[in-house]
Amino acid sequence: MTYLQFHLVFTLPWLAILTWSALRAHRAGQSISRQGITNRFAVRVLIAHLVMAFVYTTPWDNYLVFREVWGYPPGRVLFTIFYVPIEEYAFFLIQAAGTALFLYFLLRARPWRRSDDELPSLTLRWVGAGLLLMLAVLGAVGLRYESTTYLGLITAWALPVVALQWGFGGDFLIRRWRLVLTAIGIPMLWLWFADRIAIGLEIWWISPQLTTGFKPLGLPIEEALFFLVTNVLVVFGITMAMDEDAWERVTSMWRHRFEIWRVGLLFWSISMVPAPLMPDAFLPLAYVSTGLLTISILGYAVQRHGARAWLAFLVAFVFGVLIEAVGVRTGVPFGAYDYMDGGLQVLGVPLLVPLGWWAFTLVSIVIAPVRLRWLLAPLALVAWDVGLDPLMVQQGVWTFSNGAYFGVPLSNFLGWFLSGLVLMTLLQAILPNLRDDVSPTLRLVYLGQAAFLGLGLVLFGLPGAGLGAAAAMLGFVLLAHRGSLGLQGR
């Protein structure tokens, strides 16, 4: 069987039936849904998804064939454009159109009850998007190994888009979960069956070297994942586009476009995932992570406190350079230490360090209770360093001459408290409203750092330091919660 004959047997009849059903319903004046969505709008949504599917998949598919992740025996295809046969390009459109038309068929067939249960919309969307992006990063890490190449290419290609979709309208999808699962699942099962037949007939082949070799019912797990995520992309996109609340959300996002710093925090959280998995790239990944956090916290400060936040950032940066330059030359106030491999430096201080002083200090101020903030905020900074310094010492970014706590002297933590107290006083003098500023979002940043530091140190072979960091940071959060005065904020 050739690839063209495969289409004639497995994909084109399915598409023809669904197209005939849609045209018949249109002639009968039957609407695509019962939520006031017109057939004309549905057609426009379908065309937009066909264009996006073709444009986004073409370079990725060509790369996979070029890498010989999959291929085609001689005589099975008509001709190729670049590396991909014409039948494969057709498959992009046939699958996307078939899945979309099946979704439209389901919408016409019955009134799918929408769940109106109250959902924590923003949290649900952001946490889901973050988890999906973490999976995408882990997939990219899989590209380092031959047997997970195909798996990594799928996840790194598809999951960032799925994360974007979920971040926009994950709550829309959940309240119509029955429709979503049905629209994804039935076409996916058919394509799994057709793909298994095609591989068995050697219409195309899948590289055994670039796959895991796990084949439930004879179908490579990577192929199963591919047809799952491609159907997810189509169904998620069209379901959200057809939701009556989608346009209101678009306009709301435009009104709040200056809160882009939240997106930076999302990417900051993702950037910490690969560090324990790629220890050879620890320093550049640390710069990426610290840079994203720095920019995000600066965006937060500018939005909340205006242009004076730029002056606060400059003061924190200069303070970080000077206190570290003095410290490395005199041993005051942190103890005797030296920088080993810090990349770009200012006065002998790695750029990473003063950026951290700004971001860590401002977060510590905002998450501390307003009452006794002058005392408790430096403790948040010290708790952060309980995990940070042992990690940097182990990774060779800097080293102390002696240290009782995983190579770090106890005087270092006293130095952090005193230095943090001085810097926090300066920042609150420049930004007076910082004294009363509160932010649940930045509290989540601190909690996220506690989790990442704790787990990361375990993966780096420092479980004691990981436990100490998590206990110190979570202990501070508990202390701050008990001492708070009913904090309200973002």
Secondary structure, DSSP 8 states (H G I E B T S, - for coil): --HHHHIIIIIHHHHHHHHHHHHHHHHTT--S-SSS--HHHHHHHHHHHHHHHHHHHHHHHHHHHHTTSEE--TTSSS-EETTEEHHHHHHHHHHHHHHHHHHHHHHHHS----------HHHHHHHHHHHHHHHHHHHHHGGGSGGGHHHHHHHHHHHHHHHHHHHHHHHHHHTTHHHHHHHHHHHHHHHHHHHHHHHHTTSSEE-STTS----GGGS-HHHHHHHHHHHHHHHHHHHHHT-TTHHHHHHHHHHTGGGTHHHHHHHHHHHTSSGGG-GGGHHHHHHHHHHHHHHHHHHHHHHHHTTHHHHHHHHHHHHHHHHHHHHHHH-TTT-SEEE-S-SSEETTEETHHHHHHHHHHHHHHHHS-STTHHHHHHHHHHHHHHHHHHHHHHTTSEEES--TBTTB-HHHHHHHHHHHHHHHHHHHHHSGGGGT---HHHHHHHHHHHHHHHHHHHHTT-HHHHHHHHHHHHHHHHHHHHH-------
